[in-house]
Amino acid sequence: MSKGTVKWFDAGKGFGFITPEDGSKDLFVHHSEIQAGGGYATLADGQEVEFEVGQGQKGPCA
């Protein structure tokens, strides 16, 4: 599990980017991949998160 900080997240559009703490490139994150208890999953700018890196249609994603 990797750690990082939410660079920005647009709750209306349901996506944003996470900056990994290891200095690697920012990763795309979609609301459907967020593990949260019930309801619409969202993130806050500056929030510290743990994530796994996967492969999306346009490259690596969280």
mmCIF file as Biopython writes it, N, C-alpha, C and O atoms, coordinates in Angstrom:
data_model
#
loop_
_atom_site.group_PDB
_atom_site.id
_atom_site.type_symbol
_atom_site.label_atom_id
_atom_site.label_alt_id
_atom_site.label_comp_id
_atom_site.label_asym_id
_atom_site.label_entity_id
_atom_site.label_seq_id
_atom_site.pdbx_PDB_ins_code
_atom_site.Cartn_x
_atom_site.Cartn_y
_atom_site.Cartn_z
_atom_site.occupancy
_atom_site.B_iso_or_equiv
_atom_site.auth_seq_id
_atom_site.auth_asym_id
_atom_site.pdbx_PDB_model_num
ATOM 1   N N  . MET A ? 1  ? 0.860   -1.177 0.000   1.0 0.0 1  A 1 
ATOM 2   C CA . MET A ? 1  ? 0.000   0.000  0.000   1.0 0.0 1  A 1 
ATOM 3   C C  . MET A ? 1  ? 0.903   1.235  0.000   1.0 0.0 1  A 1 
ATOM 4   O O  . MET A ? 1  ? 1.820   1.346  0.813   1.0 0.0 1  A 1 
ATOM 5   N N  . SER A ? 2  ? 0.634   2.145  -0.909  1.0 0.0 2  A 1 
ATOM 6   C CA . SER A ? 2  ? 1.388   3.393  -1.015  1.0 0.0 2  A 1 
ATOM 7   C C  . SER A ? 2  ? 0.648   4.515  -0.296  1.0 0.0 2  A 1 
ATOM 8   O O  . SER A ? 2  ? -0.546  4.407  -0.018  1.0 0.0 2  A 1 
ATOM 9   N N  . LYS A ? 3  ? 1.369   5.589  -0.001  1.0 0.0 3  A 1 
ATOM 10  C CA . LYS A ? 3  ? 0.769   6.751  0.649   1.0 0.0 3  A 1 
ATOM 11  C C  . LYS A ? 3  ? 0.976   7.982  -0.214  1.0 0.0 3  A 1 
ATOM 12  O O  . LYS A ? 3  ? 1.930   8.068  -0.987  1.0 0.0 3  A 1 
ATOM 13  N N  . GLY A ? 4  ? 0.059   8.936  -0.066  1.0 0.0 4  A 1 
ATOM 14  C CA . GLY A ? 4  ? 0.165   10.173 -0.816  1.0 0.0 4  A 1 
ATOM 15  C C  . GLY A ? 4  ? -0.834  11.197 -0.314  1.0 0.0 4  A 1 
ATOM 16  O O  . GLY A ? 4  ? -1.503  10.998 0.700   1.0 0.0 4  A 1 
ATOM 17  N N  . THR A ? 5  ? -0.921  12.301 -1.048  1.0 0.0 5  A 1 
ATOM 18  C CA . THR A ? 5  ? -1.805  13.410 -0.697  1.0 0.0 5  A 1 
ATOM 19  C C  . THR A ? 5  ? -2.673  13.749 -1.900  1.0 0.0 5  A 1 
ATOM 20  O O  . THR A ? 5  ? -2.198  13.756 -3.036  1.0 0.0 5  A 1 
ATOM 21  N N  . VAL A ? 6  ? -3.944  14.028 -1.645  1.0 0.0 6  A 1 
ATOM 22  C CA . VAL A ? 6  ? -4.851  14.421 -2.719  1.0 0.0 6  A 1 
ATOM 23  C C  . VAL A ? 6  ? -4.428  15.799 -3.223  1.0 0.0 6  A 1 
ATOM 24  O O  . VAL A ? 6  ? -4.463  16.775 -2.474  1.0 0.0 6  A 1 
ATOM 25  N N  . LYS A ? 7  ? -4.031  15.877 -4.489  1.0 0.0 7  A 1 
ATOM 26  C CA . LYS A ? 7  ? -3.635  17.149 -5.103  1.0 0.0 7  A 1 
ATOM 27  C C  . LYS A ? 7  ? -4.886  17.985 -5.341  1.0 0.0 7  A 1 
ATOM 28  O O  . LYS A ? 7  ? -4.944  19.151 -4.952  1.0 0.0 7  A 1 
ATOM 29  N N  . TRP A ? 8  ? -5.883  17.386 -5.981  1.0 0.0 8  A 1 
ATOM 30  C CA . TRP A ? 8  ? -7.208  17.998 -6.135  1.0 0.0 8  A 1 
ATOM 31  C C  . TRP A ? 8  ? -8.200  16.908 -6.483  1.0 0.0 8  A 1 
ATOM 32  O O  . TRP A ? 8  ? -7.838  15.876 -7.048  1.0 0.0 8  A 1 
ATOM 33  N N  . PHE A ? 9  ? -9.458  17.149 -6.139  1.0 0.0 9  A 1 
ATOM 34  C CA . PHE A ? 9  ? -10.533 16.208 -6.441  1.0 0.0 9  A 1 
ATOM 35  C C  . PHE A ? 9  ? -11.800 16.999 -6.711  1.0 0.0 9  A 1 
ATOM 36  O O  . PHE A ? 9  ? -12.234 17.793 -5.876  1.0 0.0 9  A 1 
ATOM 37  N N  . ASP A ? 10 ? -12.394 16.780 -7.880  1.0 0.0 10 A 1 
ATOM 38  C CA . ASP A ? 10 ? -13.635 17.453 -8.272  1.0 0.0 10 A 1 
ATOM 39  C C  . ASP A ? 10 ? -14.791 16.496 -7.998  1.0 0.0 10 A 1 
ATOM 40  O O  . ASP A ? 10 ? -15.031 15.572 -8.775  1.0 0.0 10 A 1 
ATOM 41  N N  . ALA A ? 11 ? -15.504 16.711 -6.901  1.0 0.0 11 A 1 
ATOM 42  C CA . ALA A ? 11 ? -16.592 15.813 -6.511  1.0 0.0 11 A 1 
ATOM 43  C C  . ALA A ? 11 ? -17.708 15.807 -7.546  1.0 0.0 11 A 1 
ATOM 44  O O  . ALA A ? 11 ? -18.368 14.785 -7.732  1.0 0.0 11 A 1 
ATOM 45  N N  . GLY A ? 12 ? -17.932 16.932 -8.223  1.0 0.0 12 A 1 
ATOM 46  C CA . GLY A ? 12 ? -18.974 17.005 -9.245  1.0 0.0 12 A 1 
ATOM 47  C C  . GLY A ? 12 ? -18.686 16.119 -10.440 1.0 0.0 12 A 1 
ATOM 48  O O  . GLY A ? 12 ? -19.592 15.511 -11.011 1.0 0.0 12 A 1 
ATOM 49  N N  . LYS A ? 13 ? -17.416 16.051 -10.812 1.0 0.0 13 A 1 
ATOM 50  C CA . LYS A ? 13 ? -17.014 15.219 -11.949 1.0 0.0 13 A 1 
ATOM 51  C C  . LYS A ? 13 ? -16.589 13.824 -11.505 1.0 0.0 13 A 1 
ATOM 52  O O  . LYS A ? 13 ? -16.551 12.896 -12.312 1.0 0.0 13 A 1 
ATOM 53  N N  . GLY A ? 14 ? -16.269 13.679 -10.218 1.0 0.0 14 A 1 
ATOM 54  C CA . GLY A ? 14 ? -15.942 12.361 -9.676  1.0 0.0 14 A 1 
ATOM 55  C C  . GLY A ? 14 ? -14.533 11.874 -9.920  1.0 0.0 14 A 1 
ATOM 56  O O  . GLY A ? 14 ? -14.285 10.668 -9.922  1.0 0.0 14 A 1 
ATOM 57  N N  . PHE A ? 15 ? -13.597 12.799 -10.128 1.0 0.0 15 A 1 
ATOM 58  C CA . PHE A ? 15 ? -12.213 12.376 -10.303 1.0 0.0 15 A 1 
ATOM 59  C C  . PHE A ? 15 ? -11.250 13.452 -9.833  1.0 0.0 15 A 1 
ATOM 60  O O  . PHE A ? 15 ? -11.637 14.594 -9.585  1.0 0.0 15 A 1 
ATOM 61  N N  . GLY A ? 16 ? -9.973  13.058 -9.716  1.0 0.0 16 A 1 
ATOM 62  C CA . GLY A ? 16 ? -8.933  13.980 -9.301  1.0 0.0 16 A 1 
ATOM 63  C C  . GLY A ? 16 ? -7.576  13.321 -9.412  1.0 0.0 16 A 1 
ATOM 64  O O  . GLY A ? 16 ? -7.401  12.348 -10.145 1.0 0.0 16 A 1 
ATOM 65  N N  . PHE A ? 17 ? -6.608  13.864 -8.670  1.0 0.0 17 A 1 
ATOM 66  C CA . PHE A ? 17 ? -5.247  13.346 -8.722  1.0 0.0 17 A 1 
ATOM 67  C C  . PHE A ? 17 ? -4.648  13.250 -7.326  1.0 0.0 17 A 1 
ATOM 68  O O  . PHE A ? 17 ? -4.932  14.063 -6.447  1.0 0.0 17 A 1 
ATOM 69  N N  . ILE A ? 18 ? -3.812  12.232 -7.149  1.0 0.0 18 A 1 
ATOM 70  C CA . ILE A ? 18 ? -3.085  12.002 -5.904  1.0 0.0 18 A 1 
ATOM 71  C C  . ILE A ? 18 ? -1.600  12.164 -6.191  1.0 0.0 18 A 1 
ATOM 72  O O  . ILE A ? 18 ? -1.100  11.655 -7.194  1.0 0.0 18 A 1 
ATOM 73  N N  . THR A ? 19 ? -0.888  12.874 -5.311  1.0 0.0 19 A 1 
ATOM 74  C CA . THR A ? 19 ? 0.561   13.004 -5.400  1.0 0.0 19 A 1 
ATOM 75  C C  . THR A ? 19 ? 1.184   11.986 -4.451  1.0 0.0 19 A 1 
ATOM 76  O O  . THR A ? 19 ? 1.057   12.126 -3.234  1.0 0.0 19 A 1 
ATOM 77  N N  . PRO A ? 20 ? 1.863   10.951 -4.989  1.0 0.0 20 A 1 
ATOM 78  C CA . PRO A ? 20 ? 2.489   9.944  -4.132  1.0 0.0 20 A 1 
ATOM 79  C C  . PRO A ? 20 ? 3.624   10.547 -3.309  1.0 0.0 20 A 1 
ATOM 80  O O  . PRO A ? 20 ? 4.341   11.426 -3.787  1.0 0.0 20 A 1 
ATOM 81  N N  . GLU A ? 21 ? 3.788   10.074 -2.069  1.0 0.0 21 A 1 
ATOM 82  C CA . GLU A ? 21 ? 4.838   10.615 -1.210  1.0 0.0 21 A 1 
ATOM 83  C C  . GLU A ? 21 ? 6.230   10.184 -1.639  1.0 0.0 21 A 1 
ATOM 84  O O  . GLU A ? 21 ? 7.216   10.753 -1.170  1.0 0.0 21 A 1 
ATOM 85  N N  . ASP A ? 22 ? 6.339   9.180  -2.529  1.0 0.0 22 A 1 
ATOM 86  C CA . ASP A ? 22 ? 7.661   8.736  -2.978  1.0 0.0 22 A 1 
ATOM 87  C C  . ASP A ? 22 ? 8.220   9.606  -4.104  1.0 0.0 22 A 1 
ATOM 88  O O  . ASP A ? 22 ? 9.310   9.343  -4.612  1.0 0.0 22 A 1 
ATOM 89  N N  . GLY A ? 23 ? 7.465   10.653 -4.496  1.0 0.0 23 A 1 
ATOM 90  C CA . GLY A ? 23 ? 7.950   11.576 -5.511  1.0 0.0 23 A 1 
ATOM 91  C C  . GLY A ? 23 ? 7.644   11.166 -6.940  1.0 0.0 23 A 1 
ATOM 92  O O  . GLY A ? 23 ? 8.025   11.870 -7.874  1.0 0.0 23 A 1 
ATOM 93  N N  . SER A ? 24 ? 6.965   10.042 -7.131  1.0 0.0 24 A 1 
ATOM 94  C CA . SER A ? 24 ? 6.621   9.617  -8.484  1.0 0.0 24 A 1 
ATOM 95  C C  . SER A ? 24 ? 5.503   10.493 -9.049  1.0 0.0 24 A 1 
ATOM 96  O O  . SER A ? 24 ? 4.956   11.340 -8.343  1.0 0.0 24 A 1 
ATOM 97  N N  . LYS A ? 25 ? 5.166   10.286 -10.322 1.0 0.0 25 A 1 
ATOM 98  C CA . LYS A ? 25 ? 4.164   11.105 -11.012 1.0 0.0 25 A 1 
ATOM 99  C C  . LYS A ? 25 ? 2.809   11.049 -10.320 1.0 0.0 25 A 1 
ATOM 100 O O  . LYS A ? 25 ? 2.449   10.043 -9.709  1.0 0.0 25 A 1 
ATOM 101 N N  . ASP A ? 26 ? 2.059   12.155 -10.426 1.0 0.0 26 A 1 
ATOM 102 C CA . ASP A ? 26 ? 0.694   12.195 -9.900  1.0 0.0 26 A 1 
ATOM 103 C C  . ASP A ? 26 ? -0.140  11.099 -10.554 1.0 0.0 26 A 1 
ATOM 104 O O  . ASP A ? 26 ? 0.064   10.755 -11.719 1.0 0.0 26 A 1 
ATOM 105 N N  . LEU A ? 27 ? -1.084  10.556 -9.783  1.0 0.0 27 A 1 
ATOM 106 C CA . LEU A ? 27 ? -1.932  9.469  -10.257 1.0 0.0 27 A 1 
ATOM 107 C C  . LEU A ? 27 ? -3.389  9.900  -10.327 1.0 0.0 27 A 1 
ATOM 108 O O  . LEU A ? 27 ? -3.898  10.558 -9.419  1.0 0.0 27 A 1 
ATOM 109 N N  . PHE A ? 28 ? -4.049  9.525  -11.402 1.0 0.0 28 A 1 
ATOM 110 C CA . PHE A ? 28 ? -5.477  9.760  -11.579 1.0 0.0 28 A 1 
ATOM 111 C C  . PHE A ? 28 ? -6.246  8.892  -10.584 1.0 0.0 28 A 1 
ATOM 112 O O  . PHE A ? 28 ? -5.866  7.749  -10.332 1.0 0.0 28 A 1 
ATOM 113 N N  . VAL A ? 29 ? -7.322  9.431  -10.022 1.0 0.0 29 A 1 
ATOM 114 C CA . VAL A ? 29 ? -8.197  8.643  -9.147  1.0 0.0 29 A 1 
ATOM 115 C C  . VAL A ? 29 ? -9.645  8.946  -9.521  1.0 0.0 29 A 1 
ATOM 116 O O  . VAL A ? 29 ? -10.028 10.107 -9.670  1.0 0.0 29 A 1 
ATOM 117 N N  . HIS A ? 30 ? -10.444 7.890  -9.669  1.0 0.0 30 A 1 
ATOM 118 C CA . HIS A ? 30 ? -11.871 8.011  -9.999  1.0 0.0 30 A 1 
ATOM 119 C C  . HIS A ? 30 ? -12.682 7.631  -8.775  1.0 0.0 30 A 1 
ATOM 120 O O  . HIS A ? 30 ? -12.282 6.753  -8.011  1.0 0.0 30 A 1 
ATOM 121 N N  . HIS A ? 31 ? -13.828 8.291  -8.580  1.0 0.0 31 A 1 
ATOM 122 C CA . HIS A ? 31 ? -14.634 8.045  -7.373  1.0 0.0 31 A 1 
ATOM 123 C C  . HIS A ? 31 ? -15.038 6.581  -7.222  1.0 0.0 31 A 1 
ATOM 124 O O  . HIS A ? 31 ? -15.247 6.121  -6.099  1.0 0.0 31 A 1 
ATOM 125 N N  . SER A ? 32 ? -15.152 5.844  -8.313  1.0 0.0 32 A 1 
ATOM 126 C CA . SER A ? 32 ? -15.563 4.437  -8.237  1.0 0.0 32 A 1 
ATOM 127 C C  . SER A ? 32 ? -14.495 3.552  -7.601  1.0 0.0 32 A 1 
ATOM 128 O O  . SER A ? 32 ? -14.785 2.424  -7.202  1.0 0.0 32 A 1 
ATOM 129 N N  . GLU A ? 33 ? -13.258 4.054  -7.502  1.0 0.0 33 A 1 
ATOM 130 C CA . GLU A ? 33 ? -12.162 3.278  -6.914  1.0 0.0 33 A 1 
ATOM 131 C C  . GLU A ? 33 ? -11.914 3.619  -5.450  1.0 0.0 33 A 1 
ATOM 132 O O  . GLU A ? 33 ? -11.052 3.014  -4.813  1.0 0.0 33 A 1 
ATOM 133 N N  . ILE A ? 34 ? -12.658 4.576  -4.910  1.0 0.0 34 A 1 
ATOM 134 C CA . ILE A ? 34 ? -12.466 4.993  -3.518  1.0 0.0 34 A 1 
ATOM 135 C C  . ILE A ? 34 ? -13.230 4.053  -2.602  1.0 0.0 34 A 1 
ATOM 136 O O  . ILE A ? 34 ? -14.424 3.820  -2.790  1.0 0.0 34 A 1 
ATOM 137 N N  . GLN A ? 35 ? -12.532 3.515  -1.613  1.0 0.0 35 A 1 
ATOM 138 C CA . GLN A ? 35 ? -13.168 2.628  -0.644  1.0 0.0 35 A 1 
ATOM 139 C C  . GLN A ? 35 ? -13.592 3.459  0.559   1.0 0.0 35 A 1 
ATOM 140 O O  . GLN A ? 35 ? -12.770 3.853  1.387   1.0 0.0 35 A 1 
ATOM 141 N N  . ALA A ? 36 ? -14.891 3.715  0.635   1.0 0.0 36 A 1 
ATOM 142 C CA . ALA A ? 36 ? -15.450 4.509  1.732   1.0 0.0 36 A 1 
ATOM 143 C C  . ALA A ? 36 ? -16.737 3.846  2.191   1.0 0.0 36 A 1 
ATOM 144 O O  . ALA A ? 36 ? -17.391 3.147  1.417   1.0 0.0 36 A 1 
ATOM 145 N N  . GLY A ? 37 ? -17.092 4.058  3.422   1.0 0.0 37 A 1 
ATOM 146 C CA . GLY A ? 37 ? -18.285 3.439  3.984   1.0 0.0 37 A 1 
ATOM 147 C C  . GLY A ? 37 ? -19.573 4.089  3.508   1.0 0.0 37 A 1 
ATOM 148 O O  . GLY A ? 37 ? -19.963 5.134  4.028   1.0 0.0 37 A 1 
ATOM 149 N N  . GLY A ? 38 ? -20.239 3.493  2.533   1.0 0.0 38 A 1 
ATOM 150 C CA . GLY A ? 38 ? -21.549 3.942  2.072   1.0 0.0 38 A 1 
ATOM 151 C C  . GLY A ? 38 ? -21.551 5.306  1.417   1.0 0.0 38 A 1 
ATOM 152 O O  . GLY A ? 38 ? -20.617 6.088  1.593   1.0 0.0 38 A 1 
ATOM 153 N N  . GLY A ? 39 ? -22.588 5.592  0.667   1.0 0.0 39 A 1 
ATOM 154 C CA . GLY A ? 39 ? -22.753 6.900  0.048   1.0 0.0 39 A 1 
ATOM 155 C C  . GLY A ? 39 ? -21.784 7.148  -1.090  1.0 0.0 39 A 1 
ATOM 156 O O  . GLY A ? 39 ? -21.058 6.251  -1.518  1.0 0.0 39 A 1 
ATOM 157 N N  . TYR A ? 40 ? -21.787 8.380  -1.571  1.0 0.0 40 A 1 
ATOM 158 C CA . TYR A ? 40 ? -20.926 8.797  -2.671  1.0 0.0 40 A 1 
ATOM 159 C C  . TYR A ? 40 ? -19.517 9.032  -2.140  1.0 0.0 40 A 1 
ATOM 160 O O  . TYR A ? 40 ? -19.320 9.823  -1.218  1.0 0.0 40 A 1 
ATOM 161 N N  . ALA A ? 41 ? -18.553 8.353  -2.715  1.0 0.0 41 A 1 
ATOM 162 C CA . ALA A ? 41 ? -17.170 8.459  -2.265  1.0 0.0 41 A 1 
ATOM 163 C C  . ALA A ? 41 ? -16.517 9.717  -2.832  1.0 0.0 41 A 1 
ATOM 164 O O  . ALA A ? 41 ? -16.588 9.973  -4.034  1.0 0.0 41 A 1 
ATOM 165 N N  . THR A ? 42 ? -15.891 10.488 -1.972  1.0 0.0 42 A 1 
ATOM 166 C CA . THR A ? 42 ? -15.200 11.702 -2.398  1.0 0.0 42 A 1 
ATOM 167 C C  . THR A ? 42 ? -13.933 11.880 -1.570  1.0 0.0 42 A 1 
ATOM 168 O O  . THR A ? 42 ? -13.756 11.230 -0.540  1.0 0.0 42 A 1 
ATOM 169 N N  . LEU A ? 43 ? -13.059 12.763 -2.026  1.0 0.0 43 A 1 
ATOM 170 C CA . LEU A ? 43 ? -11.817 13.075 -1.327  1.0 0.0 43 A 1 
ATOM 171 C C  . LEU A ? 43 ? -11.711 14.583 -1.178  1.0 0.0 43 A 1 
ATOM 172 O O  . LEU A ? 43 ? -12.335 15.334 -1.927  1.0 0.0 43 A 1 
ATOM 173 N N  . ALA A ? 44 ? -10.920 15.020 -0.210  1.0 0.0 44 A 1 
ATOM 174 C CA . ALA A ? 44 ? -10.702 16.449 0.019   1.0 0.0 44 A 1 
ATOM 175 C C  . ALA A ? 44 ? -9.288  16.828 -0.406  1.0 0.0 44 A 1 
ATOM 176 O O  . ALA A ? 44 ? -8.346  16.067 -0.182  1.0 0.0 44 A 1 
ATOM 177 N N  . ASP A ? 45 ? -9.136  17.998 -1.015  1.0 0.0 45 A 1 
ATOM 178 C CA . ASP A ? 45 ? -7.810  18.490 -1.380  1.0 0.0 45 A 1 
ATOM 179 C C  . ASP A ? 45 ? -6.928  18.504 -0.136  1.0 0.0 45 A 1 
ATOM 180 O O  . ASP A ? 45 ? -7.342  18.979 0.921   1.0 0.0 45 A 1 
ATOM 181 N N  . GLY A ? 46 ? -5.702  17.978 -0.269  1.0 0.0 46 A 1 
ATOM 182 C CA . GLY A ? 46 ? -4.764  17.947 0.847   1.0 0.0 46 A 1 
ATOM 183 C C  . GLY A ? 46 ? -4.919  16.751 1.770   1.0 0.0 46 A 1 
ATOM 184 O O  . GLY A ? 46 ? -4.115  16.577 2.686   1.0 0.0 46 A 1 
ATOM 185 N N  . GLN A ? 47 ? -5.933  15.926 1.552   1.0 0.0 47 A 1 
ATOM 186 C CA . GLN A ? 47 ? -6.169  14.756 2.401   1.0 0.0 47 A 1 
ATOM 187 C C  . GLN A ? 47 ? -5.071  13.720 2.188   1.0 0.0 47 A 1 
ATOM 188 O O  . GLN A ? 47 ? -4.690  13.442 1.051   1.0 0.0 47 A 1 
ATOM 189 N N  . GLU A ? 48 ? -4.561  13.145 3.285   1.0 0.0 48 A 1 
ATOM 190 C CA . GLU A ? 48 ? -3.581  12.073 3.189   1.0 0.0 48 A 1 
ATOM 191 C C  . GLU A ? 48 ? -4.327  10.771 2.962   1.0 0.0 48 A 1 
ATOM 192 O O  . GLU A ? 48 ? -5.321  10.490 3.632   1.0 0.0 48 A 1 
ATOM 193 N N  . VAL A ? 49 ? -3.839  9.967  2.004   1.0 0.0 49 A 1 
ATOM 194 C CA . VAL A ? 49 ? -4.519  8.731  1.630   1.0 0.0 49 A 1 
ATOM 195 C C  . VAL A ? 49 ? -3.532  7.585  1.461   1.0 0.0 49 A 1 
ATOM 196 O O  . VAL A ? 49 ? -2.337  7.800  1.259   1.0 0.0 49 A 1 
ATOM 197 N N  . GLU A ? 50 ? -4.051  6.366  1.548   1.0 0.0 50 A 1 
ATOM 198 C CA . GLU A ? 50 ? -3.308  5.159  1.203   1.0 0.0 50 A 1 
ATOM 199 C C  . GLU A ? 50 ? -3.974  4.590  -0.034  1.0 0.0 50 A 1 
ATOM 200 O O  . GLU A ? 50 ? -5.198  4.634  -0.155  1.0 0.0 50 A 1 
ATOM 201 N N  . PHE A ? 51 ? -3.181  4.054  -0.957  1.0 0.0 51 A 1 
ATOM 202 C CA . PHE A ? 51 ? -3.737  3.572  -2.218  1.0 0.0 51 A 1 
ATOM 203 C C  . PHE A ? 51 ? -2.861  2.484  -2.823  1.0 0.0 51 A 1 
ATOM 204 O O  . PHE A ? 51 ? -1.702  2.305  -2.449  1.0 0.0 51 A 1 
ATOM 205 N N  . GLU A ? 52 ? -3.454  1.767  -3.766  1.0 0.0 52 A 1 
ATOM 206 C CA . GLU A ? 52 ? -2.731  0.795  -4.570  1.0 0.0 52 A 1 
ATOM 207 C C  . GLU A ? 52 ? -2.693  1.331  -5.990  1.0 0.0 52 A 1 
ATOM 208 O O  . GLU A ? 52 ? -3.669  1.912  -6.466  1.0 0.0 52 A 1 
ATOM 209 N N  . VAL A ? 53 ? -1.573  1.140  -6.666  1.0 0.0 53 A 1 
ATOM 210 C CA . VAL A ? 53 ? -1.432  1.606  -8.041  1.0 0.0 53 A 1 
ATOM 211 C C  . VAL A ? 53 ? -1.944  0.520  -8.978  1.0 0.0 53 A 1 
ATOM 212 O O  . VAL A ? 53 ? -1.557  -0.644 -8.879  1.0 0.0 53 A 1 
ATOM 213 N N  . GLY A ? 54 ? -2.821  0.926  -9.886  1.0 0.0 54 A 1 
ATOM 214 C CA . GLY A ? 54 ? -3.358  0.017  -10.892 1.0 0.0 54 A 1 
ATOM 215 C C  . GLY A ? 54 ? -3.090  0.568  -12.275 1.0 0.0 54 A 1 
ATOM 216 O O  . GLY A ? 54 ? -2.417  1.587  -12.428 1.0 0.0 54 A 1 
ATOM 217 N N  . GLN A ? 55 ? -3.615  -0.105 -13.279 1.0 0.0 55 A 1 
ATOM 218 C CA . GLN A ? 55 ? -3.442  0.336  -14.657 1.0 0.0 55 A 1 
ATOM 219 C C  . GLN A ? 55 ? -4.795  0.714  -15.233 1.0 0.0 55 A 1 
ATOM 220 O O  . GLN A ? 55 ? -5.686  -0.129 -15.340 1.0 0.0 55 A 1 
ATOM 221 N N  . GLY A ? 56 ? -4.950  1.975  -15.604 1.0 0.0 56 A 1 
ATOM 222 C CA . GLY A ? 56 ? -6.183  2.460  -16.210 1.0 0.0 56 A 1 
ATOM 223 C C  . GLY A ? 56 ? -6.055  2.517  -17.722 1.0 0.0 56 A 1 
ATOM 224 O O  . GLY A ? 56 ? -5.028  2.118  -18.271 1.0 0.0 56 A 1 
ATOM 225 N N  . GLN A ? 57 ? -7.076  3.005  -18.398 1.0 0.0 57 A 1 
ATOM 226 C CA . GLN A ? 57 ? -7.072  3.108  -19.858 1.0 0.0 57 A 1 
ATOM 227 C C  . GLN A ? 57 ? -5.985  4.039  -20.371 1.0 0.0 57 A 1 
ATOM 228 O O  . GLN A ? 57 ? -5.475  3.852  -21.475 1.0 0.0 57 A 1 
ATOM 229 N N  . LYS A ? 58 ? -5.626  5.047  -19.571 1.0 0.0 58 A 1 
ATOM 230 C CA . LYS A ? 58 ? -4.642  6.034  -20.023 1.0 0.0 58 A 1 
ATOM 231 C C  . LYS A ? 58 ? -3.347  5.986  -19.223 1.0 0.0 58 A 1 
ATOM 232 O O  . LYS A ? 58 ? -2.560  6.931  -19.266 1.0 0.0 58 A 1 
ATOM 233 N N  . GLY A ? 59 ? -3.117  4.894  -18.491 1.0 0.0 59 A 1 
ATOM 234 C CA . GLY A ? 59 ? -1.884  4.764  -17.734 1.0 0.0 59 A 1 
ATOM 235 C C  . GLY A ? 59 ? -2.132  4.429  -16.280 1.0 0.0 59 A 1 
ATOM 236 O O  . GLY A ? 59 ? -3.245  4.061  -15.904 1.0 0.0 59 A 1 
ATOM 237 N N  . PRO A ? 60 ? -1.093  4.555  -15.450 1.0 0.0 60 A 1 
ATOM 238 C CA . PRO A ? 60 ? -1.221  4.214  -14.032 1.0 0.0 60 A 1 
ATOM 239 C C  . PRO A ? 60 ? -2.281  5.060  -13.334 1.0 0.0 60 A 1 
ATOM 240 O O  . PRO A ? 60 ? -2.472  6.231  -13.664 1.0 0.0 60 A 1 
ATOM 241 N N  . CYS A ? 61 ? -2.967  4.455  -12.366 1.0 0.0 61 A 1 
ATOM 242 C CA . CYS A ? 61 ? -3.993  5.167  -11.602 1.0 0.0 61 A 1 
ATOM 243 C C  . CYS A ? 61 ? -4.021  4.622  -10.183 1.0 0.0 61 A 1 
ATOM 244 O O  . CYS A ? 61 ? -3.480  3.553  -9.900  1.0 0.0 61 A 1 
ATOM 245 N N  . ALA A ? 62 ? -4.659  5.374  -9.298  1.0 0.0 62 A 1 
ATOM 246 C CA . ALA A ? 62 ? -4.786  4.947  -7.901  1.0 0.0 62 A 1 
ATOM 247 C C  . ALA A ? 62 ? -6.134  4.288  -7.698  1.0 0.0 62 A 1 
ATOM 248 O O  . ALA A ? 62 ? -6.448  3.853  -6.590  1.0 0.0 62 A 1 
#
